[in-house]
Amino acid sequence: MPTDQFTSETTTLLKTVINGGYCIGCGACSAVENSPFSITLNDQGCFTATFQPDSQRQTSEAKVLAVCPFSDHAINEDQIGKKLYATSATYHDKIGYYITTYAGFVKEKDFRQRGSSGGIAKWILYQLFNEGLIDAVIQVKRNRPTASDPMLYRYSVAHSVSDIRSGSKSVYYPIEMSEVLEYIKHHPGRYAITGVPCFIKALRLLSLQEPIFQERIQFCIGIICGHLKSTRYADMLAWQGGIPPGNLTSIDFRQKLPHTKANEKGVEMIGVNHSGEAITKVGIVQEFFGTNYGLGFFKYQACDYCDDVTAEVADVAIGDAWLPQYINDGNGTSAVVVRHRLIQQLIEKGMTSGQLQLDCLSAEEIARSQDAGLRHRREGLAYRLYLKDLAGEWRPQKRVKAQFSHLSKQLRKIHKLRVLIAEKSHVAFKSAIEADQFSLFKKEMQSLTKEYHKNKTSIFQRISRKILSILPFPWNSTQGK
């Protein structure tokens, strides 16, 4: 803990966000002038801010609270969005501000095939660079692991079209920004940066406190997000494919396989098995235990206290269009929320030229495409906040208000199980690694997942019976009796 020489801001951030387990490891606090924080990977495989004082900083005033996306001293997404977009966009309570909303894909080159969904994010970055609107792109890219740097993905700086196109697809893996934020500080230029909602919020907050970031970060490209995973999620997949923890050298979480639906994501893992042989394993993610995103294996705790799904303070937000009309197309379809006029102009030009195939959707349709995530981050979050308040524990202030009466008893049980499953996955996997037995992890987790699915099934059965009871004959089997 810091001594009295340190600022109350440092102490407050430690006592609340960091020690409370709400740090997402974004790196914004480390970029503040005279910050005593650095970003490190903890034993659960999650990035977190770590207090590391040195003699030069012991009497310094570090303004860290206003830049943390989970601090009570930072303004929220609605307030940031209003500053950025209120004069040119419309507000929607589920997706934030928007100018236009679409679903579709890139028709030119191989953007779609190389992208997670429709290839729109990479195409926008490509256009921003080619139009001379930016000098470089900061994006996540594969990293070749070494003994000193075991990470499989990191943020990198792309200065060419080929570098931009070599950036990764969506990754379900921990990332942090401290190194690239330091790079921006020392390298003048105009940057576009990609990130999940809480990272984009952190960048906006940092830009309000540190003018150099306001000046140099020209565009923020948001990735619609379910939640962040620890490194153990990749290890879990690889272990089931015959690659034990520590032996995975590469993983593609979003490989597009032939004859599959959009939600049947391909995963490719490369590494070394127990015998020292190099192997490659490819499969559909549903074939692997623990991959149901609703279960939340290896989730950061902070993700359960976030109410932003659609990157509400990004200039454009892009994700999978989980709607019935697109689900059968395994090539992928992007949901797109546009908030910046220049990006809107690029998209309109792309549609006119035939580079883009986009359907105009309503804001409500975009919200429906992310329905599961929004329910978890709104109705579910309200209940999780209530539980924290009931326990007398500190938790972040959110736009969602704490309550419990809006959920049925069974839904409350499901949300409690989700929290428990996420917590247990970190502990159980560590024990399995120590015993070198994946089966131990699976056995421990299955008792919880079976209980979860039992409760989910019960709810669906009740809903189905209710629907059948109001349908006209002959579908209603009770009529005429």
DRENDO-1510 file (C-alpha; in Angstrom, 1 decimal, always signed):
<recs>
REC; n; res; u; v; w
REC; 1; MET; +0.0; +0.0; +0.0 .
REC; 2; PRO; +1.2; +3.6; -0.6 .
REC; 3; THR; +2.4; +5.7; +2.3 .
REC; 4; ASP; +1.2; +9.1; +3.3 .
REC; 5; GLN; +3.6; +10.6; +0.7 .
REC; 6; PHE; +1.3; +9.3; -2.0 .
REC; 7; THR; -1.8; +11.0; -3.2 .
REC; 8; SER; -5.2; +10.1; -1.9 .
REC; 9; GLU; -6.1; +9.3; -5.6 .
REC; 10; THR; -3.6; +6.5; -5.6 .
REC; 11; THR; -4.8; +5.1; -2.3 .
REC; 12; THR; -8.5; +5.4; -3.4 .
REC; 13; LEU; -7.9; +3.6; -6.7 .
REC; 14; LEU; -6.1; +0.8; -4.9 .
REC; 15; LYS; -8.7; +0.4; -2.2 .
REC; 16; THR; -11.7; +0.4; -4.5 .
REC; 17; VAL; -11.1; -0.6; -8.1 .
REC; 18; ILE; -7.9; -2.6; -7.9 .
REC; 19; ASN; -8.2; -4.4; -4.5 .
REC; 20; GLY; -11.9; -4.9; -5.2 .
REC; 21; GLY; -11.2; -6.9; -8.4 .
REC; 22; TYR; -12.7; -4.4; -10.8 .
REC; 23; CYS; -9.5; -3.5; -12.7 .
REC; 24; ILE; -9.7; -4.5; -16.3 .
REC; 25; GLY; -6.0; -3.9; -16.9 .
REC; 26; CYS; -6.5; -1.4; -19.7 .
REC; 27; GLY; -3.4; +0.7; -18.9 .
REC; 28; ALA; -4.9; +4.2; -18.7 .
REC; 29; CYS; -3.8; +4.8; -15.1 .
REC; 30; SER; -0.2; +3.9; -16.0 .
REC; 31; ALA; -0.2; +6.6; -18.8 .
REC; 32; VAL; -1.0; +9.5; -16.4 .
REC; 33; GLU; +1.8; +11.9; -15.6 .
REC; 34; ASN; +3.8; +10.6; -12.5 .
REC; 35; SER; +1.7; +7.5; -12.2 .
REC; 36; PRO; +3.0; +4.9; -9.7 .
REC; 37; PHE; +1.1; +2.1; -11.6 .
REC; 38; SER; +2.2; -0.4; -14.2 .
REC; 39; ILE; +0.2; -3.2; -15.8 .
REC; 40; THR; +1.1; -6.8; -15.0 .
REC; 41; LEU; -0.3; -10.3; -15.6 .
REC; 42; ASN; -1.6; -11.9; -12.5 .
REC; 43; ASP; -1.6; -15.6; -11.6 .
REC; 44; GLN; -5.1; -16.0; -13.1 .
REC; 45; GLY; -3.9; -14.8; -16.5 .
REC; 46; CYS; -5.6; -11.4; -16.2 .
REC; 47; PHE; -3.9; -8.0; -16.7 .
REC; 48; THR; -4.2; -5.7; -13.7 .
REC; 49; ALA; -2.7; -2.4; -12.5 .
REC; 50; THR; +0.1; -2.9; -10.0 .
REC; 51; PHE; +1.4; -0.3; -7.5 .
REC; 52; GLN; +5.1; +0.1; -8.1 .
REC; 53; PRO; +6.5; +3.2; -6.4 .
REC; 54; ASP; +10.0; +4.6; -7.1 .
REC; 55; SER; +12.0; +7.4; -5.5 .
REC; 56; GLN; +11.1; +9.9; -8.2 .
REC; 57; ARG; +7.3; +9.5; -7.7 .
REC; 58; GLN; +7.0; +9.4; -4.0 .
REC; 59; THR; +5.8; +13.0; -3.7 .
REC; 60; SER; +4.1; +13.2; -7.0 .
REC; 61; GLU; +0.4; +14.0; -7.7 .
REC; 62; ALA; -0.9; +11.4; -10.1 .
REC; 63; LYS; -4.5; +12.1; -11.3 .
REC; 64; VAL; -5.4; +8.5; -11.8 .
REC; 65; LEU; -9.1; +8.4; -10.7 .
REC; 66; ALA; -10.6; +10.4; -13.6 .
REC; 67; VAL; -9.1; +8.0; -16.2 .
REC; 68; CYS; -10.2; +4.7; -14.8 .
REC; 69; PRO; -13.3; +3.3; -16.5 .
REC; 70; PHE; -14.5; +1.7; -13.3 .
REC; 71; SER; -13.8; +4.6; -10.9 .
REC; 72; ASP; -16.6; +6.6; -9.3 .
REC; 73; HIS; -14.6; +9.7; -10.1 .
REC; 74; ALA; -14.8; +9.3; -13.9 .
REC; 75; ILE; -17.7; +10.5; -16.0 .
REC; 76; ASN; -19.9; +7.8; -17.5 .
REC; 77; GLU; -20.6; +6.7; -21.1 .
REC; 78; ASP; -23.7; +8.9; -21.4 .
REC; 79; GLN; -21.8; +12.0; -20.3 .
REC; 80; ILE; -18.8; +11.2; -22.7 .
REC; 81; GLY; -21.1; +10.4; -25.6 .
REC; 82; LYS; -23.0; +13.7; -25.1 .
REC; 83; LYS; -19.8; +15.7; -25.3 .
REC; 84; LEU; -18.7; +13.8; -28.5 .
REC; 85; TYR; -21.9; +13.2; -30.5 .
REC; 86; ALA; -25.0; +15.0; -29.1 .
REC; 87; THR; -25.0; +17.7; -31.8 .
REC; 88; SER; -24.9; +15.2; -34.8 .
REC; 89; ALA; -26.4; +12.0; -33.5 .
REC; 90; THR; -29.5; +10.5; -32.0 .
REC; 91; TYR; -29.5; +8.8; -28.5 .
REC; 92; HIS; -30.8; +5.3; -27.9 .
REC; 93; ASP; -30.9; +3.9; -24.4 .
REC; 94; LYS; -29.4; +0.5; -25.4 .
REC; 95; ILE; -26.7; +1.4; -28.0 .
REC; 96; GLY; -25.9; +5.0; -27.1 .
REC; 97; TYR; -25.6; +7.8; -29.8 .
REC; 98; TYR; -25.8; +6.8; -33.4 .
REC; 99; ILE; -26.0; +8.5; -36.9 .
REC; 100; THR; -26.8; +5.3; -38.8 .
REC; 101; THR; -26.9; +1.6; -38.1 .
REC; 102; TYR; -26.2; -1.2; -40.5 .
REC; 103; ALA; -25.6; -4.9; -40.9 .
REC; 104; GLY; -23.5; -6.3; -43.8 .
REC; 105; PHE; -20.1; -7.1; -45.1 .
REC; 106; VAL; -17.2; -6.0; -47.3 .
REC; 107; LYS; -17.5; -7.3; -50.9 .
REC; 108; GLU; -14.0; -6.3; -52.1 .
REC; 109; LYS; -10.8; -8.3; -51.7 .
REC; 110; ASP; -10.6; -10.7; -48.8 .
REC; 111; PHE; -11.7; -8.4; -46.0 .
REC; 112; ARG; -14.7; -10.5; -45.1 .
REC; 113; GLN; -12.8; -13.8; -45.2 .
REC; 114; ARG; -10.0; -12.4; -43.0 .
REC; 115; GLY; -12.4; -10.7; -40.6 .
REC; 116; SER; -14.3; -11.9; -37.6 .
REC; 117; SER; -17.7; -11.2; -39.0 .
REC; 118; GLY; -18.2; -9.0; -42.1 .
REC; 119; GLY; -14.7; -7.4; -42.3 .
REC; 120; ILE; -16.1; -3.9; -41.8 .
REC; 121; ALA; -13.6; -2.8; -39.0 .
REC; 122; LYS; -10.5; -3.6; -41.0 .
REC; 123; TRP; -12.0; -2.0; -44.1 .
REC; 124; ILE; -12.7; +1.3; -42.2 .
REC; 125; LEU; -9.1; +1.3; -40.9 .
REC; 126; TYR; -7.9; +0.7; -44.4 .
REC; 127; GLN; -9.9; +3.6; -45.8 .
REC; 128; LEU; -8.9; +6.0; -43.1 .
REC; 129; PHE; -5.3; +5.3; -43.9 .
REC; 130; ASN; -5.7; +5.5; -47.7 .
REC; 131; GLU; -7.6; +8.7; -47.4 .
REC; 132; GLY; -4.7; +10.3; -45.5 .
REC; 133; LEU; -6.9; +10.8; -42.4 .
REC; 134; ILE; -4.4; +8.9; -40.1 .
REC; 135; ASP; -0.7; +8.1; -40.0 .
REC; 136; ALA; -1.0; +4.8; -38.2 .
REC; 137; VAL; -3.3; +2.2; -36.7 .
REC; 138; ILE; -3.0; +0.8; -33.2 .
REC; 139; GLN; -4.6; -2.7; -33.2 .
REC; 140; VAL; -4.3; -6.1; -31.6 .
REC; 141; LYS; -1.9; -8.4; -33.5 .
REC; 142; ARG; -0.6; -11.9; -33.0 .
REC; 143; ASN; +2.6; -12.2; -30.9 .
REC; 144; ARG; +5.2; -14.9; -31.2 .
REC; 145; PRO; +5.6; -16.1; -27.6 .
REC; 146; THR; +9.0; -16.4; -26.0 .
REC; 147; ALA; +10.3; -17.3; -22.5 .
REC; 148; SER; +10.4; -13.6; -21.5 .
REC; 149; ASP; +7.1; -12.7; -23.3 .
REC; 150; PRO; +4.6; -15.6; -23.3 .
REC; 151; MET; +1.6; -13.5; -24.6 .
REC; 152; LEU; +0.0; -14.7; -27.8 .
REC; 153; TYR; -1.5; -11.3; -28.7 .
REC; 154; ARG; -0.5; -7.7; -28.1 .
REC; 155; TYR; -1.3; -4.2; -29.2 .
REC; 156; SER; +0.9; -3.1; -32.1 .
REC; 157; VAL; +1.4; +0.0; -34.3 .
REC; 158; ALA; +0.7; -0.4; -38.0 .
REC; 159; HIS; +2.2; +2.1; -40.4 .
REC; 160; SER; +1.3; +0.5; -43.7 .
REC; 161; VAL; -1.6; -1.1; -45.5 .
REC; 162; SER; -0.1; -4.5; -45.2 .
REC; 163; ASP; +0.5; -4.1; -41.5 .
REC; 164; ILE; -3.1; -2.9; -41.0 .
REC; 165; ARG; -4.5; -5.9; -42.8 .
REC; 166; SER; -2.3; -8.3; -40.8 .
REC; 167; GLY; -4.0; -7.2; -37.6 .
REC; 168; SER; -5.9; -9.9; -35.7 .
REC; 169; LYS; -9.6; -10.8; -35.8 .
REC; 170; SER; -11.5; -10.8; -32.5 .
REC; 171; VAL; -9.5; -12.4; -29.8 .
REC; 172; TYR; -10.8; -13.9; -26.5 .
REC; 173; TYR; -7.6; -13.2; -24.7 .
REC; 174; PRO; -6.3; -10.5; -22.3 .
REC; 175; ILE; -4.9; -7.3; -23.8 .
REC; 176; GLU; -3.5; -4.1; -22.3 .
REC; 177; MET; -2.6; -0.7; -23.7 .
REC; 178; SER; +0.2; +0.7; -21.5 .
REC; 179; GLU; +3.0; +0.1; -24.1 .
REC; 180; VAL; +1.1; +1.6; -27.0 .
REC; 181; LEU; +0.0; +4.6; -24.9 .
REC; 182; GLU; +3.6; +5.2; -24.1 .
REC; 183; TYR; +4.4; +5.0; -27.8 .
REC; 184; ILE; +1.8; +7.6; -28.6 .
REC; 185; LYS; +3.3; +10.0; -26.1 .
REC; 186; HIS; +6.7; +9.9; -27.7 .
REC; 187; HIS; +5.7; +9.6; -31.4 .
REC; 188; PRO; +3.7; +12.5; -32.9 .
REC; 189; GLY; +1.1; +11.5; -35.4 .
REC; 190; ARG; -2.6; +10.9; -36.1 .
REC; 191; TYR; -3.8; +7.5; -34.8 .
REC; 192; ALA; -6.8; +5.3; -35.1 .
REC; 193; ILE; -7.1; +2.7; -32.3 .
REC; 194; THR; -9.4; -0.3; -31.9 .
REC; 195; GLY; -10.7; -1.6; -28.6 .
REC; 196; VAL; -13.4; -3.1; -26.5 .
REC; 197; PRO; -15.9; -0.7; -24.8 .
REC; 198; CYS; -14.1; -0.2; -21.5 .
REC; 199; PHE; -10.8; +0.4; -23.3 .
REC; 200; ILE; -12.4; +3.0; -25.5 .
REC; 201; LYS; -14.0; +4.7; -22.5 .
REC; 202; ALA; -10.6; +4.7; -20.8 .
REC; 203; LEU; -9.0; +6.4; -23.9 .
REC; 204; ARG; -11.7; +9.1; -23.9 .
REC; 205; LEU; -11.2; +9.7; -20.2 .
REC; 206; LEU; -7.4; +9.8; -20.6 .
REC; 207; SER; -7.8; +12.3; -23.5 .
REC; 208; LEU; -9.8; +14.6; -21.3 .
REC; 209; GLN; -6.9; +14.6; -18.7 .
REC; 210; GLU; -3.9; +14.4; -21.0 .
REC; 211; PRO; -4.1; +16.8; -24.0 .
REC; 212; ILE; -1.5; +14.8; -26.0 .
REC; 213; PHE; -3.9; +11.9; -26.4 .
REC; 214; GLN; -6.7; +14.2; -27.4 .
REC; 215; GLU; -4.5; +15.6; -30.1 .
REC; 216; ARG; -3.1; +12.4; -31.5 .
REC; 217; ILE; -5.9; +9.8; -31.2 .
REC; 218; GLN; -8.1; +10.8; -34.1 .
REC; 219; PHE; -10.5; +7.9; -34.3 .
REC; 220; CYS; -11.7; +5.2; -31.9 .
REC; 221; ILE; -13.0; +1.9; -33.5 .
REC; 222; GLY; -15.1; +0.0; -30.9 .
REC; 223; ILE; -15.6; -3.8; -30.8 .
REC; 224; ILE; -19.0; -4.9; -29.5 .
REC; 225; CYS; -18.1; -7.0; -26.5 .
REC; 226; GLY; -19.4; -10.0; -24.5 .
REC; 227; HIS; -16.6; -10.0; -21.9 .
REC; 228; LEU; -12.9; -10.3; -21.7 .
REC; 229; LYS; -11.2; -13.7; -21.0 .
REC; 230; SER; -8.0; -14.5; -19.2 .
REC; 231; THR; -5.2; -16.4; -20.8 .
REC; 232; ARG; -6.6; -19.6; -19.3 .
REC; 233; TYR; -9.5; -19.7; -21.9 .
REC; 234; ALA; -6.9; -20.3; -24.7 .
REC; 235; ASP; -5.1; -22.8; -22.5 .
REC; 236; MET; -8.4; -24.6; -21.8 .
REC; 237; LEU; -9.2; -24.9; -25.5 .
REC; 238; ALA; -5.6; -26.0; -26.3 .
REC; 239; TRP; -5.5; -28.6; -23.6 .
REC; 240; GLN; -8.6; -30.3; -25.0 .
REC; 241; GLY; -6.8; -30.3; -28.3 .
REC; 242; GLY; -3.8; -32.2; -26.9 .
REC; 243; ILE; -1.6; -29.1; -26.2 .
REC; 244; PRO; -1.0; -28.7; -22.5 .
REC; 245; PRO; -0.8; -25.3; -20.8 .
REC; 246; GLY; +2.5; -23.5; -21.6 .
REC; 247; ASN; +2.9; -25.3; -25.0 .
REC; 248; LEU; +0.4; -23.2; -27.1 .
REC; 249; THR; +2.2; -21.1; -29.6 .
REC; 250; SER; -0.7; -19.7; -31.7 .
REC; 251; ILE; -4.5; -19.6; -31.6 .
REC; 252; ASP; -7.0; -18.2; -34.1 .
REC; 253; PHE; -10.3; -17.8; -32.2 .
REC; 254; ARG; -12.4; -16.9; -35.3 .
REC; 255; GLN; -11.4; -19.2; -38.2 .
REC; 256; LYS; -14.1; -19.5; -40.8 .
REC; 257; LEU; -14.8; -23.1; -41.7 .
REC; 258; PRO; -16.8; -24.3; -44.7 .
REC; 259; HIS; -20.4; -25.4; -44.3 .
REC; 260; THR; -20.9; -23.7; -40.9 .
REC; 261; LYS; -23.3; -21.1; -39.5 .
REC; 262; ALA; -22.2; -17.7; -38.3 .
REC; 263; ASN; -22.3; -18.8; -34.6 .
REC; 264; GLU; -20.2; -22.0; -35.3 .
REC; 265; LYS; -16.9; -20.3; -34.9 .
REC; 266; GLY; -13.8; -22.2; -36.0 .
REC; 267; VAL; -10.8; -22.3; -33.7 .
REC; 268; GLU; -7.3; -23.3; -34.8 .
REC; 269; MET; -4.6; -24.1; -32.2 .
REC; 270; ILE; -0.9; -24.7; -32.8 .
REC; 271; GLY; +1.5; -26.0; -30.2 .
REC; 272; VAL; +3.5; -28.9; -28.8 .
REC; 273; ASN; +1.9; -32.0; -27.2 .
REC; 274; HIS; +3.2; -33.9; -24.2 .
REC; 275; SER; +5.5; -35.9; -26.4 .
REC; 276; GLY; +7.2; -32.8; -27.8 .
REC; 277; GLU; +5.5; -33.2; -31.2 .
REC; 278; ALA; +4.3; -30.1; -33.1 .
REC; 279; ILE; +0.5; -30.4; -33.6 .
REC; 280; THR; -2.3; -28.3; -35.1 .
REC; 281; LYS; -5.9; -28.7; -33.9 .
REC; 282; VAL; -8.9; -27.2; -35.8 .
REC; 283; GLY; -12.5; -27.5; -34.7 .
REC; 284; ILE; -15.8; -25.8; -34.1 .
REC; 285; VAL; -15.8; -24.0; -30.8 .
REC; 286; GLN; -19.0; -25.8; -29.6 .
REC; 287; GLU; -17.1; -29.1; -29.7 .
REC; 288; PHE; -15.0; -27.9; -26.7 .
REC; 289; PHE; -16.1; -27.9; -23.1 .
REC; 290; GLY; -16.5; -24.5; -21.4 .
REC; 291; THR; -17.0; -22.4; -24.5 .
REC; 292; ASN; -20.6; -21.3; -23.9 .
REC; 293; TYR; -20.1; -17.6; -23.5 .
REC; 294; GLY; -23.1; -17.3; -21.2 .
REC; 295; LEU; -21.3; -19.4; -18.6 .
REC; 296; GLY; -18.5; -16.9; -18.4 .
REC; 297; PHE; -15.5; -19.2; -17.9 .
REC; 298; PHE; -12.4; -17.2; -17.1 .
REC; 299; LYS; -14.2; -13.9; -17.2 .
REC; 300; TYR; -12.7; -10.8; -15.6 .
REC; 301; GLN; -14.8; -9.7; -12.6 .
REC; 302; ALA; -14.9; -6.2; -14.0 .
REC; 303; CYS; -16.9; -7.4; -17.0 .
REC; 304; ASP; -19.8; -8.2; -14.7 .
REC; 305; TYR; -19.9; -4.6; -13.6 .
REC; 306; CYS; -19.9; -3.0; -17.1 .
REC; 307; ASP; -23.1; -1.6; -18.7 .
REC; 308; ASP; -21.7; -0.9; -22.2 .
REC; 309; VAL; -22.1; -3.5; -24.8 .
REC; 310; THR; -21.9; -1.5; -28.1 .
REC; 311; ALA; -18.8; +0.6; -27.3 .
REC; 312; GLU; -21.0; +3.7; -26.8 .
REC; 313; VAL; -18.1; +6.2; -26.9 .
REC; 314; ALA; -16.4; +4.9; -30.0 .
REC; 315; ASP; -16.7; +6.7; -33.4 .
REC; 316; VAL; -18.0; +3.4; -34.9 .
REC; 317; ALA; -18.8; +0.2; -33.1 .
REC; 318; ILE; -18.7; -3.2; -34.9 .
REC; 319; GLY; -19.6; -6.7; -33.9 .
REC; 320; ASP; -21.5; -9.8; -35.0 .
REC; 321; ALA; -25.0; -9.3; -36.3 .
REC; 322; TRP; -26.7; -12.0; -34.2 .
REC; 323; LEU; -30.1; -11.8; -36.0 .
REC; 324; PRO; -32.1; -14.7; -37.6 .
REC; 325; GLN; -31.7; -13.4; -41.2 .
REC; 326; TYR; -27.9; -13.5; -40.9 .
REC; 327; ILE; -27.2; -16.5; -38.7 .
REC; 328; ASN; -27.0; -19.1; -41.5 .
REC; 329; ASP; -24.3; -17.2; -43.4 .
REC; 330; GLY; -21.0; -18.6; -42.1 .
REC; 331; ASN; -19.0; -16.0; -44.0 .
REC; 332; GLY; -20.0; -13.5; -41.3 .
REC; 333; THR; -22.2; -10.3; -41.1 .
REC; 334; SER; -21.2; -7.2; -39.1 .
REC; 335; ALA; -23.5; -5.1; -37.0 .
REC; 336; VAL; -22.4; -1.5; -37.4 .
REC; 337; VAL; -23.2; +1.6; -35.3 .
REC; 338; VAL; -21.8; +4.8; -36.8 .
REC; 339; ARG; -21.3; +7.9; -34.7 .
REC; 340; HIS; -18.7; +10.0; -36.6 .
REC; 341; ARG; -19.6; +12.0; -39.7 .
REC; 342; LEU; -16.3; +11.2; -41.6 .
REC; 343; ILE; -16.7; +7.5; -41.0 .
REC; 344; GLN; -20.3; +7.7; -42.2 .
REC; 345; GLN; -19.1; +9.4; -45.4 .
REC; 346; LEU; -16.5; +6.6; -46.0 .
REC; 347; ILE; -19.3; +4.0; -45.6 .
REC; 348; GLU; -21.7; +5.8; -47.9 .
REC; 349; LYS; -18.9; +6.0; -50.6 .
REC; 350; GLY; -18.2; +2.3; -50.1 .
REC; 351; MET; -21.9; +1.4; -50.6 .
REC; 352; THR; -22.1; +3.6; -53.7 .
REC; 353; SER; -19.0; +2.1; -55.2 .
REC; 354; GLY; -20.1; -1.5; -54.5 .
REC; 355; GLN; -17.3; -2.2; -52.0 .
REC; 356; LEU; -19.8; -2.7; -49.2 .
REC; 357; GLN; -23.0; -4.7; -49.0 .
REC; 358; LEU; -25.0; -3.1; -46.1 .
REC; 359; ASP; -28.6; -3.3; -44.9 .
REC; 360; CYS; -30.0; -0.3; -43.1 .
REC; 361; LEU; -31.3; -1.4; -39.7 .
REC; 362; SER; -33.0; +0.4; -36.9 .
REC; 363; ALA; -31.3; +1.1; -33.6 .
REC; 364; GLU; -33.7; -1.3; -32.0 .
REC; 365; GLU; -32.7; -4.1; -34.4 .
REC; 366; ILE; -29.1; -3.5; -33.5 .
REC; 367; ALA; -30.0; -3.8; -29.9 .
REC; 368; ARG; -31.8; -7.1; -30.6 .
REC; 369; SER; -28.7; -8.4; -32.3 .
REC; 370; GLN; -27.0; -8.0; -28.9 .
REC; 371; ASP; -30.0; -9.0; -26.8 .
REC; 372; ALA; -28.2; -11.6; -24.6 .
REC; 373; GLY; -25.3; -9.2; -23.7 .
REC; 374; LEU; -27.6; -6.3; -23.0 .
REC; 375; ARG; -29.8; -8.4; -20.7 .
REC; 376; HIS; -26.8; -9.5; -18.8 .
REC; 377; ARG; -25.3; -6.0; -18.6 .
REC; 378; ARG; -28.6; -4.3; -17.6 .
REC; 379; GLU; -31.2; -6.5; -15.9 .
REC; 380; GLY; -28.5; -8.9; -14.6 .
REC; 381; LEU; -26.1; -6.1; -13.6 .
REC; 382; ALA; -28.9; -4.4; -11.5 .
REC; 383; TYR; -29.1; -7.6; -9.5 .
REC; 384; ARG; -25.4; -8.0; -9.1 .
REC; 385; LEU; -25.2; -4.4; -7.9 .
REC; 386; TYR; -27.9; -5.2; -5.4 .
REC; 387; LEU; -26.0; -8.2; -4.1 .
REC; 388; LYS; -22.9; -6.1; -3.6 .
REC; 389; ASP; -24.8; -3.4; -1.7 .
REC; 390; LEU; -26.5; -6.1; +0.4 .
REC; 391; ALA; -23.1; -7.4; +1.4 .
REC; 392; GLY; -21.9; -3.9; +2.2 .
REC; 393; GLU; -19.1; -4.1; -0.4 .
REC; 394; TRP; -17.8; -1.3; -2.6 .
REC; 395; ARG; -18.7; -1.5; -6.2 .
REC; 396; PRO; -18.5; +0.9; -9.2 .
REC; 397; GLN; -21.4; +3.4; -9.7 .
REC; 398; LYS; -23.2; +2.5; -12.9 .
REC; 399; ARG; -26.0; +3.9; -15.0 .
REC; 400; VAL; -28.0; +0.9; -14.0 .
REC; 401; LYS; -29.6; +1.1; -10.6 .
REC; 402; ALA; -29.3; -1.7; -8.1 .
REC; 403; GLN; -32.5; -3.7; -7.7 .
REC; 404; PHE; -33.7; -7.3; -7.4 .
REC; 405; SER; -37.6; -7.4; -7.7 .
REC; 406; HIS; -37.5; -7.1; -11.5 .
REC; 407; LEU; -36.1; -10.7; -11.8 .
REC; 408; SER; -37.9; -13.9; -11.0 .
REC; 409; LYS; -36.4; -16.1; -8.3 .
REC; 410; GLN; -35.1; -18.5; -10.9 .
REC; 411; LEU; -33.4; -15.7; -12.9 .
REC; 412; ARG; -31.8; -14.5; -9.8 .
REC; 413; LYS; -30.4; -17.9; -9.2 .
REC; 414; ILE; -29.1; -18.1; -12.8 .
REC; 415; HIS; -27.2; -14.8; -12.3 .
REC; 416; LYS; -25.8; -15.9; -9.0 .
REC; 417; LEU; -24.6; -19.1; -10.8 .
REC; 418; ARG; -22.9; -17.1; -13.5 .
REC; 419; VAL; -20.9; -15.2; -11.0 .
REC; 420; LEU; -20.0; -18.4; -9.2 .
REC; 421; ILE; -19.0; -20.2; -12.4 .
REC; 422; ALA; -16.7; -17.3; -13.5 .
REC; 423; GLU; -15.0; -17.2; -10.0 .
REC; 424; LYS; -14.7; -21.0; -9.8 .
REC; 425; SER; -13.2; -21.4; -13.3 .
REC; 426; HIS; -10.0; -19.5; -12.3 .
REC; 427; VAL; -9.5; -21.5; -9.2 .
REC; 428; ALA; -10.4; -24.9; -10.6 .
REC; 429; PHE; -8.1; -24.5; -13.6 .
REC; 430; LYS; -5.1; -23.6; -11.5 .
REC; 431; SER; -5.7; -26.8; -9.5 .
REC; 432; ALA; -6.0; -28.8; -12.7 .
REC; 433; ILE; -2.6; -27.4; -13.9 .
REC; 434; GLU; -0.9; -28.3; -10.7 .
REC; 435; ALA; -2.3; -31.8; -10.9 .
REC; 436; ASP; -1.6; -32.0; -14.7 .
REC; 437; GLN; -5.2; -33.3; -15.2 .
REC; 438; PHE; -7.7; -31.5; -17.3 .
REC; 439; SER; -10.4; -33.9; -16.1 .
REC; 440; LEU; -10.2; -32.4; -12.6 .
REC; 441; PHE; -11.2; -29.0; -14.0 .
REC; 442; LYS; -14.0; -30.5; -16.0 .
REC; 443; LYS; -15.4; -32.5; -13.1 .
REC; 444; GLU; -15.3; -29.4; -10.8 .
REC; 445; MET; -17.0; -27.2; -13.3 .
REC; 446; GLN; -19.7; -29.6; -14.5 .
REC; 447; SER; -21.5; -29.7; -11.1 .
REC; 448; LEU; -22.1; -25.9; -11.6 .
REC; 449; THR; -22.8; -25.9; -15.3 .
REC; 450; LYS; -25.3; -28.7; -14.9 .
REC; 451; GLU; -27.1; -26.7; -12.3 .
REC; 452; TYR; -27.0; -23.7; -14.5 .
REC; 453; HIS; -28.4; -25.5; -17.5 .
REC; 454; LYS; -31.1; -27.2; -15.4 .
REC; 455; ASN; -32.4; -23.7; -14.3 .
REC; 456; LYS; -32.2; -22.3; -17.9 .
REC; 457; THR; -34.1; -25.3; -19.2 .
REC; 458; SER; -36.8; -24.9; -16.6 .
REC; 459; ILE; -37.3; -21.3; -17.6 .
REC; 460; PHE; -37.6; -22.1; -21.3 .
REC; 461; GLN; -40.1; -24.9; -20.5 .
REC; 462; ARG; -42.3; -22.5; -18.6 .
REC; 463; ILE; -42.1; -19.9; -21.4 .
REC; 464; SER; -43.0; -22.6; -24.0 .
REC; 465; ARG; -46.0; -23.8; -21.9 .
REC; 466; LYS; -47.2; -20.2; -21.6 .
REC; 467; ILE; -46.9; -19.6; -25.4 .
REC; 468; LEU; -48.7; -22.9; -26.1 .
REC; 469; SER; -51.5; -22.0; -23.7 .
REC; 470; ILE; -52.4; -18.8; -25.7 .
REC; 471; LEU; -52.0; -20.3; -29.2 .
REC; 472; PRO; -55.3; -21.1; -31.0 .
REC; 473; PHE; -56.4; -24.7; -31.8 .
REC; 474; PRO; -54.9; -27.0; -33.0 .
REC; 475; TRP; -51.6; -25.9; -31.5 .
REC; 476; ASN; -53.1; -25.5; -28.0 .
REC; 477; SER; -53.6; -29.1; -26.9 .
REC; 478; THR; -55.7; -28.0; -23.9 .
REC; 479; GLN; -58.5; -26.5; -26.0 .
REC; 480; GLY; -61.6; -28.6; -26.3 .
REC; 481; LYS; -60.9; -30.6; -23.1 .
</recs>
